[in-house]
Amino acid sequence: MNYSLFDDASNIQPWTEIICEGAVILRHFSVNHEATLLDGIQQILSKHPFRQMRTPNGHRMSVAMTCCGEVGWVSDSDGYRYSAYDPENGEHWPAMPDSFYSLAVQAAQEAGFPGFTPDSCLINQYQAGSRLSLHQDKDEKKFGAPIVSFSLGIPATFLFGGMQRSDAVQRYHLAHGDVVVWGGPARLRYHGVAAIKEVAHPLLGTQRINLTFRQAT
């Protein structure tokens, strides 16, 4: 891949935007690590490609996904859950690359959450029209660890609500290299992604890739 397309982006200085107590956006956090992240993603996709899972009621999700780590998040007629196996081929999900783990831990530390030990990474692929409805992350065994979410590719509008689905929603623009971290009092806030607009990114084309790290077990 030709990563020189991002020479200008590598000169941008990271900074932190506070959303609320327990939630921040680390702006431009991963721009200097994009080559490592994208290479790791390609290795995972070679054996565990993106797929659009179905919700328990049979609807196909607009977001395509795959996973790495000790367990991966899956959805089908049996419900939402974590599994050590890829339901498409019955094989173990690939191990989380050391570089992924280190960056996720570093981002959590930067956001005020030391001691993060992620064991699952959900890799989502968004294209024009893809969206993620407001939801809470409640499939993990415990809620003491934060959620760490990396954005790559075309921009997205991140929706961040309250503890009830009906609470007011804040909207945040996420660009290539941004990382959202939320935990503590914000851990169970509703969140989602608005419909992706049809634009192009110099390297990733018309897609947005999102890596979300969790301590699931």
Residue frames relative to the residue before (quaternion, step in Angstrom):
aa qw qx qy qz dx dy dz
M 1.0000 0.0000 0.0000 0.0000 0.00 0.00 0.00
N 0.3895 -0.7226 0.5228 0.2299 3.58 -1.08 0.68
Y 0.1073 -0.8421 0.5275 0.0325 3.56 0.05 1.31
S 0.4682 0.6886 -0.4435 0.3317 3.63 1.25 -0.10
L 0.4951 0.6566 -0.4257 0.3775 3.57 1.26 -0.25
F 0.7358 0.4193 -0.2272 0.4808 3.58 1.19 -0.47
D 0.2530 0.7955 -0.5177 0.1875 3.58 1.17 0.42
D 0.6626 0.5043 -0.3166 0.4544 3.61 0.93 -0.82
A 0.6512 0.5352 -0.3224 0.4307 3.58 0.94 -0.89
S 0.6302 0.5679 -0.3442 0.4023 3.58 1.05 -0.72
N 0.6449 0.5282 -0.3238 0.4475 3.60 1.22 -0.31
I 0.5244 0.6367 -0.4125 0.3867 3.59 1.28 -0.11
Q 0.3618 -0.7471 0.5190 0.2041 3.58 -0.85 0.94
P 0.4536 -0.6862 0.4948 0.2802 3.61 -0.87 0.91
W 0.0523 0.7694 -0.6365 0.0118 3.53 -1.23 0.54
T 0.4168 -0.7292 0.5013 0.2080 3.57 -1.21 0.50
E 0.1441 -0.7611 0.6293 0.0635 3.54 -0.96 1.00
I 0.2906 -0.7662 0.5510 0.1579 3.56 -0.72 1.06
I 0.2754 -0.7486 0.5834 0.1528 3.57 -0.87 0.99
C 0.7209 -0.2563 0.2175 0.6060 3.54 0.86 -1.05
E 0.7107 -0.3923 0.3096 0.4951 3.58 -1.21 -0.08
G 0.8222 0.2093 -0.1727 0.5003 3.57 -0.68 1.11
A 0.7597 0.3020 -0.1883 0.5443 3.61 1.23 0.00
V 0.0644 0.7960 -0.5958 0.0856 3.57 -0.85 1.03
I 0.2676 -0.6870 0.6354 0.2296 3.53 -1.39 0.19
L 0.2234 -0.7495 0.6119 0.1180 3.55 -0.79 1.08
R 0.2300 -0.8212 0.5114 0.1061 3.54 0.00 1.32
H 0.8615 0.0540 -0.0884 0.4970 3.57 -0.98 1.02
F 0.2603 0.8200 -0.4842 0.1592 3.60 1.22 0.34
S 0.8214 0.2941 -0.1292 0.4714 3.58 0.82 -0.95
V 0.3531 0.7689 -0.4897 0.2104 3.63 1.17 0.18
N 0.6933 0.4581 -0.2834 0.4788 3.59 1.08 -0.58
H 0.6990 0.4246 -0.2574 0.5146 3.58 1.31 0.00
E 0.3393 0.7914 -0.4655 0.2044 3.58 1.27 0.16
A 0.6325 0.5382 -0.3432 0.4389 3.60 0.98 -0.78
T 0.6491 0.5152 -0.3069 0.4680 3.57 0.97 -0.87
L 0.6728 0.4992 -0.2967 0.4583 3.57 0.90 -0.92
L 0.7020 0.4752 -0.2783 0.4517 3.57 0.84 -0.96
D 0.6180 0.5229 -0.3488 0.4722 3.59 1.06 -0.64
G 0.6506 0.5185 -0.3088 0.4610 3.56 0.98 -0.85
I 0.6368 0.5260 -0.3216 0.4630 3.56 1.00 -0.83
Q 0.6576 0.5171 -0.3184 0.4458 3.59 0.90 -0.88
Q 0.6386 0.5217 -0.3290 0.4602 3.59 1.00 -0.75
I 0.6497 0.5053 -0.3130 0.4739 3.58 1.00 -0.80
L 0.6849 0.5065 -0.2885 0.4372 3.58 0.89 -0.95
S 0.5672 0.6205 -0.3902 0.3755 3.60 1.11 -0.52
K 0.7845 0.2553 -0.1491 0.5452 3.59 1.15 -0.55
H 0.7696 0.2100 -0.1134 0.5922 3.56 1.22 -0.46
P 0.0889 -0.8603 0.5005 0.0383 3.60 0.46 1.22
F 0.6591 -0.4760 0.4007 0.4225 3.52 -1.34 0.26
R 0.0615 0.7647 -0.6406 0.0341 3.54 -1.20 0.69
Q 0.3931 -0.6918 0.5526 0.2480 3.55 -1.21 0.54
M 0.2500 -0.7903 0.5462 0.1210 3.54 -0.39 1.24
R 0.4106 -0.6872 0.5413 0.2572 3.53 -1.31 0.28
T 0.4853 -0.6354 0.5167 0.3063 3.53 -1.16 0.67
P 0.6878 -0.4817 0.3266 0.4339 3.63 -1.18 0.27
N 0.7096 0.4248 -0.2725 0.4917 3.62 1.12 -0.51
G 0.6745 -0.5736 0.2677 0.3800 3.57 1.24 0.41
H 0.5294 0.6324 -0.4192 0.3794 3.60 1.22 -0.04
R 0.3964 -0.7066 0.5332 0.2433 3.58 -0.97 0.88
M 0.4340 -0.7066 0.4986 0.2525 3.58 -0.84 0.99
S 0.4707 -0.6761 0.4866 0.2910 3.58 -1.09 0.67
V 0.6638 0.4645 -0.2858 0.5118 3.57 1.26 -0.41
A 0.2819 -0.7399 0.5848 0.1762 3.59 -0.91 0.91
M 0.0488 -0.8376 0.5436 -0.0252 3.58 -1.04 0.68
T 0.0007 -0.7277 0.6837 0.0556 3.48 -1.45 0.25
C 0.2904 -0.7797 0.5370 0.1390 3.59 -1.25 0.11
C 0.0404 -0.7396 0.6627 0.1108 3.49 -1.43 0.09
G 0.5295 0.6123 -0.4686 0.3538 3.54 -1.26 0.42
E 0.7372 -0.3928 0.3010 0.4600 3.55 -1.30 -0.09
V 0.7814 0.0441 -0.0178 0.6222 3.56 1.12 -0.72
G 0.2095 -0.7614 0.5989 0.1334 3.55 -1.25 0.48
W 0.4840 -0.6540 0.4961 0.3030 3.55 -1.17 0.60
V 0.0063 -0.8022 0.5963 -0.0293 3.57 -0.89 0.95
S 0.1144 -0.7705 0.6246 0.0566 3.53 -1.29 0.50
D 0.2217 0.7457 -0.6074 0.1610 3.56 -0.94 0.96
S 0.7893 -0.3196 0.2155 0.4779 3.58 -1.23 -0.32
D 0.6479 0.5120 -0.3177 0.4661 3.59 1.24 -0.35
G 0.6699 -0.5135 0.2906 0.4507 3.59 1.27 -0.02
Y 0.5985 -0.5227 0.4572 0.3995 3.52 -1.40 -0.21
R 0.2225 0.7791 -0.5575 0.1807 3.57 -0.88 0.89
Y 0.4341 -0.6346 0.5533 0.3205 3.53 -1.38 -0.01
S 0.0255 -0.7904 0.6118 -0.0201 3.55 -1.06 0.82
A 0.4826 -0.6596 0.4952 0.2946 3.57 -1.13 0.64
Y 0.7418 0.4080 -0.1989 0.4936 3.58 1.25 -0.40
D 0.4572 -0.6407 0.5499 0.2795 3.52 -1.20 0.70
P 0.3838 -0.7568 0.4739 0.2354 3.64 -0.51 1.10
E 0.5840 0.6006 -0.3736 0.3984 3.61 1.20 -0.37
N 0.8336 0.1272 -0.0393 0.5362 3.59 0.98 -0.78
G 0.4995 -0.6910 0.4051 0.3301 3.59 1.27 0.00
E 0.5492 0.6169 -0.3978 0.3994 3.59 1.27 0.04
H 0.6099 -0.5163 0.4423 0.4072 3.54 -1.27 0.36
W 0.5218 -0.5813 0.5074 0.3639 3.55 -1.12 0.60
P 0.5460 -0.6152 0.4350 0.3663 3.63 -1.02 0.60
A 0.5971 -0.5662 0.4265 0.3755 3.54 -1.18 0.57
M 0.5151 -0.6161 0.4908 0.3378 3.55 -1.15 0.61
P 0.4670 -0.6739 0.4834 0.3068 3.63 -0.75 0.95
D 0.5787 -0.6010 0.4204 0.3566 3.57 -1.02 0.79
S 0.6323 0.5436 -0.3345 0.4391 3.57 1.03 -0.77
F 0.6180 0.5309 -0.3408 0.4691 3.61 1.04 -0.75
Y 0.6658 0.5203 -0.2967 0.4449 3.53 0.85 -1.06
S 0.6825 0.5033 -0.2924 0.4420 3.57 0.82 -0.99
L 0.6709 0.4896 -0.3051 0.4659 3.59 0.93 -0.84
A 0.6418 0.5193 -0.3285 0.4588 3.60 0.99 -0.77
V 0.6519 0.5034 -0.3077 0.4764 3.57 0.98 -0.86
Q 0.6462 0.5245 -0.3090 0.4602 3.57 1.00 -0.86
A 0.6566 0.5045 -0.3113 0.4663 3.59 0.95 -0.86
A 0.6446 0.5152 -0.3225 0.4638 3.59 0.95 -0.85
Q 0.6373 0.5252 -0.3150 0.4677 3.56 0.98 -0.88
E 0.6562 0.5177 -0.3034 0.4575 3.58 0.93 -0.92
A 0.7101 0.4525 -0.2473 0.4794 3.57 1.08 -0.73
G 0.6243 -0.5786 0.3323 0.4062 3.59 1.26 0.03
F 0.6263 0.5092 -0.3412 0.4816 3.56 1.22 0.45
P 0.0636 -0.8156 0.5750 0.0125 3.62 0.21 1.22
G 0.7650 0.4011 -0.2644 0.4290 3.55 -1.23 0.42
F 0.3758 0.7273 -0.4926 0.2952 3.60 1.23 0.29
T 0.0171 -0.7955 0.6053 -0.0213 3.60 -0.85 0.99
P 0.1185 -0.8377 0.5300 0.0586 3.61 0.32 1.21
D 0.1162 -0.7912 0.5966 0.0676 3.57 -1.07 0.78
S 0.7552 0.2712 -0.1786 0.5693 3.58 1.29 0.12
C 0.0333 -0.7707 0.6361 0.0190 3.55 -1.09 0.80
L 0.1774 -0.7629 0.6179 0.0692 3.54 -0.68 1.18
I 0.1414 -0.7927 0.5912 0.0468 3.57 -0.74 1.10
N 0.0949 -0.8206 0.5636 0.0011 3.57 -0.45 1.23
Q 0.1766 -0.7531 0.6245 0.1074 3.53 -1.15 0.72
Y 0.1010 -0.7856 0.6102 0.0181 3.56 -0.69 1.17
Q 0.0388 -0.7586 0.6489 0.0438 3.54 -1.15 0.71
A 0.7568 -0.3687 0.2390 0.4839 3.59 -1.23 0.14
G 0.7987 0.2652 -0.2283 0.4896 3.55 -0.84 1.05
S 0.5392 0.6123 -0.4112 0.4064 3.60 1.21 -0.37
R 0.0313 0.7888 -0.6127 0.0373 3.53 -1.11 0.72
L 0.2183 -0.7424 0.6129 0.1597 3.55 -1.29 0.25
S 0.3846 -0.7578 0.4841 0.2085 3.55 -0.48 1.24
L 0.6410 -0.5175 0.3987 0.4030 3.55 -1.23 0.47
H 0.1576 0.7761 -0.5914 0.1519 3.56 -0.88 0.98
Q 0.3591 -0.6709 0.5903 0.2692 3.53 -1.36 0.12
D 0.3864 -0.6788 0.5632 0.2698 3.58 -1.14 0.61
K 0.1598 0.8210 -0.5213 0.1690 3.57 -0.14 1.31
D 0.4957 0.6679 -0.4272 0.3546 3.60 1.22 0.31
E 0.5352 0.6151 -0.4058 0.4130 3.58 1.28 -0.11
K 0.5875 -0.6035 0.4035 0.3575 3.60 -1.13 0.59
K 0.7880 0.0879 -0.0330 0.6084 3.56 1.10 -0.75
F 0.3463 -0.7606 0.5191 0.1792 3.56 -1.17 0.57
G 0.4050 0.7500 -0.4477 0.2703 3.58 1.22 0.35
A 0.6869 0.4598 -0.2794 0.4885 3.58 1.18 -0.51
P 0.5148 -0.6586 0.4479 0.3172 3.60 -1.09 0.60
I 0.4169 -0.6108 0.5923 0.3199 3.52 -1.44 -0.02
V 0.0851 -0.7932 0.6026 0.0221 3.60 -0.89 0.94
S 0.0157 -0.8487 0.5224 -0.0807 3.57 -0.43 1.27
F 0.1851 -0.7999 0.5683 0.0542 3.58 -0.59 1.25
S 0.1958 -0.7734 0.5941 0.1030 3.59 -1.05 0.81
L 0.0162 0.7765 -0.6286 0.0406 3.56 -0.98 0.96
G 0.7615 0.3802 -0.2638 0.4539 3.58 -1.08 0.66
I 0.8227 -0.2127 0.1519 0.5048 3.56 -1.15 -0.63
P 0.5927 -0.6232 0.3793 0.3414 3.60 -1.10 0.61
A 0.1633 -0.7576 0.6250 0.0931 3.50 -1.35 0.37
T 0.3410 -0.6820 0.5958 0.2521 3.52 -1.34 0.28
F 0.2287 -0.7862 0.5673 0.0877 3.54 -0.52 1.27
L 0.2157 -0.7759 0.5858 0.0909 3.55 -0.86 1.04
F 0.0046 0.8086 -0.5864 0.0485 3.57 -0.70 1.07
G 0.0982 -0.8364 0.5392 -0.0021 3.54 -0.45 1.27
G 0.6436 -0.5093 0.4003 0.4077 3.52 -1.19 -0.65
M 0.7522 -0.3834 0.2833 0.4549 3.53 -1.21 -0.51
Q 0.7080 0.3341 -0.2390 0.5744 3.56 1.32 -0.16
R 0.5890 -0.5997 0.4016 0.3637 3.57 -1.04 0.71
S 0.6872 0.5010 -0.2746 0.4487 3.58 1.10 -0.70
D 0.4794 0.6799 -0.4410 0.3368 3.62 1.22 -0.12
A 0.6417 -0.5249 0.3981 0.3927 3.56 -1.25 0.49
V 0.2754 -0.7722 0.5599 0.1199 3.55 -1.10 0.82
Q 0.2592 -0.7314 0.6120 0.1526 3.56 -1.01 0.91
R 0.2353 -0.7741 0.5768 0.1123 3.57 -1.10 0.74
Y 0.0296 -0.8078 0.5878 -0.0320 3.57 -0.83 1.04
H 0.3888 -0.7048 0.5491 0.2250 3.54 -0.96 0.96
L 0.1040 -0.7867 0.6073 0.0378 3.58 -0.83 1.03
A 0.1423 -0.7957 0.5870 0.0442 3.55 -0.81 1.05
H 0.7203 -0.4087 0.3459 0.4410 3.53 -1.38 0.16
G 0.7951 0.2836 -0.2208 0.4885 3.58 -0.74 1.07
D 0.5623 0.5966 -0.3936 0.4159 3.61 1.23 -0.21
V 0.1263 -0.7714 0.6206 0.0622 3.57 -1.18 0.67
V 0.1784 -0.7640 0.6126 0.0960 3.57 -0.88 0.98
V 0.0385 -0.7829 0.6209 -0.0044 3.56 -0.96 0.94
W 0.1274 0.7886 -0.5976 0.0692 3.57 -0.86 0.89
G 0.1600 0.7678 -0.5995 0.1595 3.54 -1.05 0.88
G 0.6844 0.4737 -0.3410 0.4370 3.57 -1.24 -0.33
P 0.8399 -0.1099 0.0872 0.5244 3.61 -0.81 -0.95
A 0.6838 0.4703 -0.2823 0.4811 3.60 1.23 -0.32
R 0.4030 0.7794 -0.4336 0.2053 3.59 1.27 -0.25
L 0.7905 0.3097 -0.1576 0.5043 3.61 0.91 -0.83
R 0.3347 0.7340 -0.5216 0.2778 3.58 1.12 0.52
Y 0.5163 -0.6144 0.4965 0.3307 3.55 -1.15 0.65
H 0.0597 0.7883 -0.6085 0.0687 3.55 -1.08 0.79
G 0.0610 0.7946 -0.6018 0.0519 3.55 -1.25 0.36
V 0.3801 -0.6871 0.5632 0.2572 3.55 -1.33 -0.21
A 0.4138 -0.7025 0.5228 0.2488 3.59 -0.82 1.01
A 0.6916 -0.4681 0.3408 0.4318 3.57 -1.26 0.39
I 0.4310 -0.7163 0.4967 0.2333 3.54 -0.85 1.05
K 0.3653 -0.7279 0.5399 0.2127 3.56 -0.96 0.90
E 0.5070 -0.6655 0.4651 0.2893 3.56 -1.15 0.66
V 0.2574 0.7149 -0.6024 0.2447 3.53 -0.24 1.38
A 0.3805 -0.7255 0.5238 0.2332 3.59 -1.24 0.10
H 0.2612 -0.7314 0.6122 0.1488 3.52 -1.20 0.68
P 0.6091 -0.6135 0.3476 0.3630 3.64 -0.90 0.83
L 0.7858 0.3007 -0.1596 0.5164 3.60 1.01 -0.74
L 0.7793 0.3569 -0.1763 0.4839 3.58 0.88 -0.93
G 0.4681 -0.7051 0.4385 0.3025 3.57 1.24 0.13
T 0.7920 -0.3166 0.2408 0.4632 3.56 -0.98 -0.88
Q 0.5926 0.5740 -0.3743 0.4234 3.57 1.09 0.59
R 0.2129 -0.7056 0.6542 0.1697 3.49 -1.35 0.43
I 0.1316 -0.7711 0.6191 0.0694 3.55 -0.95 0.91
N 0.1092 -0.7964 0.5948 -0.0079 3.52 -0.88 1.07
L 0.1120 -0.7781 0.6157 0.0536 3.58 -0.80 1.02
T 0.0515 -0.8124 0.5806 -0.0126 3.56 -0.61 1.15
F 0.1834 -0.8054 0.5614 0.0495 3.52 -0.61 1.23
R 0.0150 0.7980 -0.6004 0.0503 3.54 -0.95 0.97
Q 0.3398 -0.6543 0.6263 0.2535 3.50 -1.34 0.42
A 0.1079 -0.8835 0.4557 0.0128 3.53 0.19 1.37
T 0.7875 0.3281 -0.1648 0.4951 3.57 0.98 -0.78
